[in-house]
Amino acid sequence: MAEGLSAVARTGRHAAHVTAATAAGFYPALHLLDRPVAGIYALFTPIAFGILSPLPGAGRERAATVLRAMPAAAVLVVLGTVLAVGTWPAVAGMLAVGFALAFGSACGPRTAGAAPGLQLFYILACFPPYEPGTLPQRLVGLAVGGALLALAEAVFFPDAPGPSYRTRIAGALDLAARAASGVVRGQGPDPETAARLGAAGRELRLSRLPAGARPTGAGRTDRALAQAGAAARRLLDQLALLAGHGPAPGDTASAELLRGIAASCTETAAALRRGRRRRAGRVLAGPQLLEELVAAFLRARAGAPAPRAVLVRRSTVLTAAVSAVTVRTAASLALGGRERLYGLPREQFWYAAEGPARLLAVRVRGNLTRRSVVFQNALRTALGLALARLVAGSLDLSHGFWVLLAVLTLGRTTAGATWSAVRAAAAGTLAGAFAAGLLIVGAGGSSDVYAALLVPMMLVAFTLGPLGGPAWGQGLFTLVVATAFAQIAPVTWRLAEARLVDVLTGSAIGLLCGLLAWPAGARAEIRYAMSALLRAAAPVVRATARAVTEGSGGSGGSGTGSGKDGTGRSTTPDGVPGGPGSPSPGVRLTLHRLRIAEAAYAQYRTEPAPDTADAVHDWLAVLDHGSRTLVGAYWLPRTDGMPGLPPEARRWAREAAEEVAAATVRAAGFPPEGVRVRPASLQPEVAERVPAPLLAPLTDVEVWLRALARDLEAGSPPRSRS
């Protein structure tokens, strides 16, 4: 109840922002200056950026996004004004603009949020009459509307900012620091702490954040934040395992490293909350860098034999330390640091030295494939808008831009969701058109009546429309446009009729495109994307185990795979830079597949839950499997391998890795019975013959393979955590 009232209050406050900005620009332009064209653009600019565009962030952040988008909006107004000379030039421009703006959602949440509003400016300008002489009025109205909305959002009605993803990571790291310290001084298993750590890890999932607050941009900051969040989730999971098993008495090496993890987490959390770096981005772990503690831990672990149970626990502690180092480094990069990554796998942070243009090119190249949901949505949107512009221009529909507006607002990523939205919108528009017709008949030509009704009408429409869905939104917006256009020129009840015809035409076009172009949305792609990710990861699992035991250069380095990725390909489409120290082709392919799968999963979570077998898969566990595979490829291999390793131990590592890799390939088909895999443990009689310095890294491989097996089982039916 309280949450519902809060949503109403938040939506009503935002509606007041947009209404105030709209009225402050529209009324003076129309009634004082007698500039109806400027008035139309002053009317629609706040609506475009305030209602049609789901801009992320609080008031000041939304205001900054509006101001940054104004130059692009002006260019689109100019382009639309010029191409309005004929139907076919306008259609061609709509196709190009529609695709470019929709595809731009791959560049980040702010671009994705502003794209629908930017579409509207071209739509408005590209319709007849062809009057290039009105361009100055159009641009003035655009500038006034945008400036007034920015003022309303940032100055007059500012919203309190919500918790950022940086803040969420900081809170998780504080909990991790307390848990690491608690494991050191604990007396036994602590299932309560383990449960809290698991819950905190789930809160870092991007699906738990509003779309605009997710660090999904192409730039270095967003990439680093996303990596920091993923590493923090792994850290919490690893500490939960340690808390669940309790401390190991006398294991001073693990205790020292856990204290270093706690110190590093505390200082990283403080840096994230400050929003700036400290000591050139190098976050300290007590008196030493965490990497130095890891190096000391490795030396101590290799110096004396230990029972297998202690080795397994130490391997888990080491894995947690690796995650903590990754969090710290990624957080520093997100805050503007340019660390030289001493002792760290450079390929894991390949984006650190790349410029914004290069990172943007990587993101664009990675999504220029028909398997990308971003590409599919962009092409569907562009074709729908271009077809709508062709129909409206060819049939010379009155107020034909409403046809395109219907396509833009009612289109969904699945045909079923589009049909549901179209049905509701048709009913709402019919009711709104009937009410608008009654209003026009009753008020006649009295513009004072319409002027008095516009503000309360907008306030109600912009509040109830987002809350009530397409029916309320289309019905109330019909009343808004009727009262607005009735002030610009004399109207009859046929204005309501034109609105109804245009919306129904646009709805039919949108539904047709939804049926013909990828009608299943991400539901069809997520199975393929996850399958492709698992098939790319399987060779990396084999190569990593081989690199650890045979010293083949490391599956994360350029030497593994001899230029191939395990599938016969020598190049990958992700655009990650090559050269010395860069990822191998297999790792690059897995990284590319992981990014495509993450995009499909993000869209999948926004679509209505399907009543199919796909709903029982834990897709997030599959993403975790791909991420954990890459982490192992980055951190596990040693350049010199394991000279002196007994043949039977080498054979065990190869066979255990092959078992997990084969299960990964089986899981790529997602059979109904699911995947169950238990990689064979290193037999005690074999372990006894392994030299003490080699037994610990061999245990690291065993722990890694077990974790991959858990991910595979979690990602298969009948469990569901997605």
C-alpha positions, 0 to 999 in steps of 0.5 A, a space after each residue: 500500500 505504502 509503495 503504491 502511494 509512493 509510486 503515485 506521488 512520484 509520478 504525480 510530481 514528475 507530471 507536475 514538472 512536465 506540465 509546468 514546463 509545457 504550459 510555460 512555453 506553449 501559452 506565451 508562444 501561442 497567445 502572447 506572441 502568436 507563433 503557433 509553430 513555436 508553440 507546438 514545439 514548446 508543447 511537444 519538447 517537454 512531452 518528448 523528453 519528460 513522458 515519452 523518454 524514460 530518462 534515468 536518474 533524479 531531477 538534476 541528472 535528467 536535466 543534464 540529459 535533456 540539455 545534452 540531447 538538445 543539439 541532436 534534437 535540433 539536427 533532427 528537426 532540421 533534417 526532418 524539415 528538409 526531407 518533408 519535401 516529399 514522401 519518399 525522402 521523408 520515409 528514407 530519412 525515417 528509416 535511417 533515423 529510426 534505426 540509428 536512434 534505436 540502435 543507440 540504446 547499445 551505447 548506454 542507458 542515457 542514450 536509450 532513454 532519450 531515443 524515443 523523444 529524439 524520434 519524435 522531433 524528426 517525426 514532427 518535422 518531416 510531415 507536410 506542409 513543407 515549410 522550411 521558412 518555419 525552421 527558426 520558429 521550430 528551433 526556438 520552440 525546441 530550445 524554449 521547451 527543453 530549457 524550461 523542462 531542464 529548469 523544472 527538473 533541476 531547479 524548481 522541482 528537484 527530485 532526491 537522487 536514488 541509490 546508485 550502483 556504486 553505492 550498492 557495491 559499497 554496501 556489499 563490500 562493507 558486508 563482505 569486510 565484516 564477513 571476512 573478519 567474522 570468518 577469522 574470529 568465528 567459532 563455527 559455521 555461521 549459516 546466518 551470515 552466509 544467508 545475508 551474503 547470498 541475499 546481498 549478492 542477489 541485490 547486485 544483479 542488474 535485473 534488480 535495478 531500474 533500466 536507467 540505473 544499470 551500468 550498461 554503457 559502452 564507456 570505461 566507467 560503466 564497463 568497470 562498474 559492471 565488472 566490479 559488481 560481478 566480482 563483488 557478487 563472486 566475492 560474496 558467494 565465496 565468503 558465504 562458502 567460508 562462513 558456512 564451513 566455519 574457521 580453520 584453527 591454526 591456518 594463519 596464512 588464510 587468516 592473514 589474507 582474510 584480514 587483507 580482504 576485509 581491509 581492501 573491501 573497507 577502503 574500496 567501499 569508502 572510495 566508491 562512496 567518496 566518488 573519487 580515487 585515493 593514492 592514484 587509484 591504488 586502494 590499500 589493504 592495511 599496510 600492504 597492497 592486497 596483491 602483496 598479501 596474495 603473493 605472500 599467501 602463495 609462498 606460504 601455501 607452497 612452503 609446507 604440505 597440508 591436509 586436503 581439506 585445508 588446501 581446499 579451504 585455502 583455495 577458496 580463500 585465494 579465490 575470494 582474494 582474487 575477486 577482491 583484487 578485481 573489485 578494487 581494480 575495477 572500482 579504481 578504473 570506474 573512478 577515473 584511475 589508470 592503474 598499470 595493473 602490476 601483477 594483474 592479468 591485463 586482458 581481464 581489464 582490456 578496456 582500461 587503456 582504450 579511449 571512448 571512441 574505441 570502446 564505442 566501436 567495440 560495442 557497435 561491432 559487437 551488436 551488428 549481428 542479427 542475433 543481437 536483441 539490440 539490432 533486432 529491436 532497432 530494425 523492427 522500430 525503423 521498419 515500423 516507423 518508415 512504413 507508418 510514414 509511407 502509409 500516412 504520406 500516401 493516404 494523406 492522413 490528417 495529423 499523420 504524425 500520430 500514426 508514427 507516434 502510435 507505432 513508437 509508443 505501442 511497439 513492444 519486443 514481442 508480438 504478444 505484448 504488442 497485441 496486448 498494448 494495441 488492444 488496450 490503446 484502441 479501447 482507450 483511444 476510442 473512449 478518449 475520442 468520444 470524450 474529446 468529441 463531446 468536449 469540442 461540440 460543447 465548447 465550440 470555438 471558445 479557445 478560452 475554455 480549451 486554454 483553461 482545461 489544458 493544464 489540468 488535463 495534462 496533469 491528470 494525463 501525465 499522472 494516470 497515463 504511466 500508471 494505468 497503462 496504454 488504455 489510460 495513456 492513449 485515452 487521456 493523451 487524446 484529450 490533451 491533443 484535442 484541447 491543445 490543437 483547438 487553441 491553435 486553429 478552429 476544430 470540429 469533432 472530426 479532430 477526434 475522429 482523425 486521432 482515432 483513425 491515426 492511432 488505429 492505423 499506427 497500431 495495425 502497422 506496429 502489430 504487423 511489424 511485431 508479427 513479421 520481425 522477431 515476434 518472440 523477442 528475447 525469448 527466442 534469442 536467449 536460448 540461442 545466446 546462452 547456448 552459444 556462450 556455453 559452446 564458446 566456454 567449453 574449449 576455454 575450460 579445456 585450454 585453461 586446465 591444460 595451461 595450468 598443468 602443461 604451461 601453454 602460455 595461459 588461456 587468457 594470453 595470446 599463446 593459447 589456442 594457436 590463433 584458434 578458438 576451439 571452433 575453427 575461427 581465428 577472429 571474433 566479432 567483439 573487437 577486443 584489441 589483439 596483440 601481446 598480453 591480449 586475450 586469446 581468440 577463445 577467450 575473446 569469443 567467450 567474452 563476446 558471447 557473454 556480452 550478447 547473452 547479457 543483453 538478451 537476458 536484460 531484455 528477457 527480464 523486461 518481457 512478460 514471463 513466458 509459460 514455457 520450459 524456458 521459464 524454469 532455467 536459471 539463465 543467470 547461473 549460465 551467465 555466471 558460468 561464462 563469467 567464472 570460466 573467464 576468471 579462471 582463464 585469466 588467473 589460474 594458468 602459470 607460464 611455466 606449467 608444472 614440471 615434475 607433476 606425475 602423469 596420473 595427476 596430469 591425466 586427472 586434470 585433463 579428464 576432470 576438465 574434459 568432464 566439465 567441458 563435455 557437460 558444458 556442451 551438453 548444457 548448451 542444448 538445454 535438455 529437459 532432464 537437465 545437466 548433472 555433473 560431478 567432476 572426479 576429485 583428485 584421489 588421495 593416492 595420486 595427491 600423495 605423489 604430487 610435490 607439495 608446491 604443485 598440490 595447491 595450484 592443482 587444488 585451485 583447478 579442482 575448486 574452479 571445476 567444482 564451481 563451474 559444475 555447480 553453475 551448470 546444475 543451477 542453470 538447468 531444470 527443475 531449479 529456477 532462480 532467474 
